[in-house]
């Protein structure tokens, strides 16, 4: 039986080497692309079973890779991996056809579980529990920034202008981890 083929689109070289090695040891065939253009070339030449896409590739979003992946292989499973998790980008990724969305840091086992759809929580959570408590003001700000950033395709300068915020202030806010609900 042939190995299942995973496309890893990640611009962090260290993380991509570690992840490629871990997935290879788990008997997957892995192709790596460090940017969107290289990823598109790989997608055109190979129908991938799975794809792990880093959301932020050098200031650009990888969401545009979802449609070509699905065109190449409609049954492929796609995981969006990001250090800047937000509800807005998660919803957008799922609407575009991604199967799952996972915040960094995550190890190979967590990534595979999310990619394969086997990530079952220890306890079944109430689906409405996320709406019982209102979000903090800081979390609302984070979500709003992510929404505007997504609308501007990751363009920091235009997002800062729309938010009436200095570009460097916005960059500092984006470097911080998302705040708790």
Secondary structure as GFF3:
##gff-version 3
##sequence-region A 1 181
A	DSSP	beta_strand	5	9	.	.	.	ID=ss1
A	DSSP	alpha_helix	13	25	.	.	.	ID=ss2
A	DSSP	beta_strand	29	33	.	.	.	ID=ss3
A	DSSP	alpha_helix	36	45	.	.	.	ID=ss4
A	DSSP	beta_strand	50	54	.	.	.	ID=ss5
A	DSSP	beta_strand	56	57	.	.	.	ID=ss6
A	DSSP	beta_strand	60	61	.	.	.	ID=ss7
A	DSSP	alpha_helix	65	72	.	.	.	ID=ss8
A	DSSP	beta_strand	77	82	.	.	.	ID=ss9
A	DSSP	alpha_helix	87	96	.	.	.	ID=ss10
A	DSSP	beta_strand	100	103	.	.	.	ID=ss11
A	DSSP	alpha_helix	108	116	.	.	.	ID=ss12
A	DSSP	three_ten_helix	129	131	.	.	.	ID=ss13
A	DSSP	alpha_helix	137	151	.	.	.	ID=ss14
A	DSSP	alpha_helix	156	163	.	.	.	ID=ss15
A	DSSP	alpha_helix	167	175	.	.	.	ID=ss16
###
